[in-house]
Amino acid sequence: MIKTDLDEKYWDKIFTSFSAAVREMEKDKPLPSVSIIADSTENDPYAVLVSTILSLRTKDEVTIEASGRLLAMAPDVYALDRADEEDIRKAIYPCGFYMRKASQLKKIARQIIERFDGRVPCTADELLSLPGVGIKAANLTLNLGFGIPAICVDCHVHQISNRLGWIDTRTPEESVKALEAVMPEKYWIPLNELLVSFGQKICTSVSPFCSKCPAQSYCPKNGVERHR
């Protein structure tokens, strides 16, 4: 059942209570990997884009280390374009699909130089036109690299949004549009970081910790077969 009474008070309650629950559960746990890279590079769009690509199918700690090595070797798009693909592979290993990502990064660098004068583009359509850049990477780059509101949906955001009955979608791509329709724009940027942390520690993929969830009294638990 889709919620139809999602006013601003509801969203304030969700974001405040979920943030408090995450802080309690993750007192010593760092932010998601791309957020850490964004903070350490003063929200450089190039650093955000390449670290987001590395983060796909890769653990946070691996992403952070691989991004650090890559950015030390290729601190801007021109250096990335000049870098040897084999050196990129070595720098980003053991990221998931590191060989494919090394090739993709080279192609992205070349297109940014040729089509955008060496500057990471700041619109979703332009970012999505780059080789292998999907909606998650595009929107996270807009969020953290440019401060532009965009809903970034990964597996955590997709699953939790459906569990809570905010939306009823089959894929993360469908979830982007559905969330845009129900969620006020001011929540779009913090949504991903919050629900990634919440999904890692409380609303887990299998057997979520509903007993620790501040929304347990009104969450419909859509798709949840077993919980703790």
ABEGO torsion letter per residue (X at the ends): XBBAABBAAAAAAAAAAAAAAAAAAAAABBBBAAAAAAAAAGGBAAAAAAAAAAABGBBAAAAAAAAAAAAAABABAAAAAABBAAAAAAAAOABBGAAAAAAAAAAAAAAAAAAAGGBBBABAAAAAABBGBBAAAAAAAAAAAAGBBBBBBBAAAAAAAAAAGABBBABAAAAAAAAAAABBAAAAAAAAAAAAAAAAAABBABGBBAAABAAAAABAGBGBABBX
